[in-house]
Amino acid sequence: MLGEDRTKRALLGALIMDASPLLELRALNVRFGRVEVLRNFSLSVRRGEFVWLVGPTGSGKSTILRILAGLQQPASGEVVIAGDHVERFSAAQKRWLRRSMGLMMQDCFLLEDRTVESNVMLPALVANEGYAEARRRAYLALEKCGISELGKLKPAALSAGQRQLAMLARAVVNRPVVILADDPLAQLDEENAAVLLRLLLAFASAGVTVMAASHRRPPAASAHFRVVALEPSV
């Protein structure tokens, strides 16, 4: 089994091999009780690609993101990231994998008793960065997302759009290889949705692989997206 150092080298090594997929899902099957969510689903994603998963409730969008993050196991099939099979990873390797990713998941809420800055710092602290470095990274992430002036506020003082931008800042604080965003435009008006979408596109242009899941297609047609339409299996 791969050690953590080898896992890291393999993941980073994939970044210089543009022709090789960074993320691969091979013939996935997922069931929740008697409900089949994914049937023989396959997908290959290159470095720096922006893939938009679209489909109704129950089509498996969120499940795909959770499987890629090592948070959920398929009933069968293969999950390959940077050439390595995630199903063979130890718990420690899966934790490292998630630290290499920026996660904007529906159950990853901002902590209401902490400032925005403290929320954004958390992934860096979990990755064993010192407090000063975590704070520096948090400021840079907030600045990239255009909300550095909100760092001292509590989440309760933020609008829906500002909350999503704070969650994006938290997702990118560790300079991730991959961003997984589950329904990032939910509850956002057109203006805020456009701001968040531009930021995600900017990260993809910088070489970060972005996968977003939504019940609706991107607000504007763009060659920058690869739209993958999903339908419920049953």
C-alpha positions, -999 to +999 in steps of 0.1 A: +000+000+000+012+035-008+027+055+020+015+091+025+047+106+009+043+084-021+006+093-024+016+130-023+043+125-050+019+106-072-008+133-069+015+162-075+033+142-103+000+140-122+000+178-125+028+179-150+011+152-172-017+171-188-025+142-211-032+119-182-065+121-163-063+135-128-096+120-117-112+088-130-144+071-120-147+036-136-180+017-138-193+030-105-224+015-090-240+030-059-272+020-041-290+035-011-311+006+002-332-005-028-326+027-047-299+026-074-283+061-076-254+054-100-253+026-125-221+017-144-210+054-143-176+064-157-160+098-159-125+111-167-113+146-157-081+163-167-060+188-148-074+223-149-107+211-163-140+226-151-167+199-150-203+208-142-224+179-131-261+188-137-292+167-129-323+165-107-324+153-071-314+117-069-292+116-100-260+111-079-244+145-083-234+149-046-226+112-043-200+116-071-183+144-052-183+125-019-168+095-035-140+115-051-133+130-017-131+096-001-161+103+021-182+075+006-176+041-010-193+029-041-208-006-041-185-015-070-162+002-095-129+020-093-119+055-081-085+065-094-069+098-085-035+107-100-031+070-110-038+056-075-069+036-064-086+054-036-104+023-024-069+009-014-060+040+007-058+038+044-079+062+066-048+084+070-042+085+032-078+095+026-074+123+052-044+135+032-063+133+000-090+156+014-063+180+025-053+182-012-088+191-022-109+222-016-143+210-004-175+231-007-200+204+005-235+210+016-227+197+051-196+218+055-211+248+073-193+278+086-189+277+124-212+305+137-192+311+169-160+320+150-150+348+128-148+344+090-110+345+093-110+318+119-133+296+098-110+300+068-079+292+088-093+258+100-081+236+071-046+250+074-045+244+111-058+208+105-030+204+080-005+212+109+004+247+097+014+271+125-011+297+136+008+326+119+011+307+086-026+296+087-036+332+094-015+345+065-030+319+041-065+328+053-059+365+045-046+356+010-076+333+004-101+359+015-083+385-007-085+362-037-122+358-031-126+396-028-138+396+008-107+403+029-127+431+047-151+405+061-125+385+080-134+399+115-171+394+111-191+364+123-210+344+097-243+357+110-234+391+096-229+378+061-253+377+031-259+344+013-234+354-014-208+364+011-212+331+029-205+312-003-174+333-010-162+326+026-167+289+020-147+291-012-119+309+006-119+281+032-118+256+004-088+271-013-067+281+018-045+250+014-039+257-023-058+226-034-052+206-065-089+200-069-120+219-059-153+200-053-183+223-050-217+209-042-245+232-054-223+263-050-249+287-066-278+276-044-297+305-029-276+331-048-290+358-070-277+362-105-251+388-095-236+368-067-238+336-087-218+353-115-191+365-090-187+330-075-186+314-110-159+338-122-138+329-092-141+292-098-132+298-135-102+317-124-090+288-103-095+264-132-076+288-154-047+286-129-046+248-132-069+238-104-094+210-114-129+221-105-160+199-103-193+214-094-227+198-090-260+216-095-296+210-104-293+236-131-269+243-159-242+270-156-258+305-159-240+312-192-228+289-219-190+288-220-163+268-236-147+267-202-172+242-189-177+206-197-213+199-187-221+163-177-259+156-175-271+130-150-304+113-148-318+092-120-311+055-125-346+045-115 
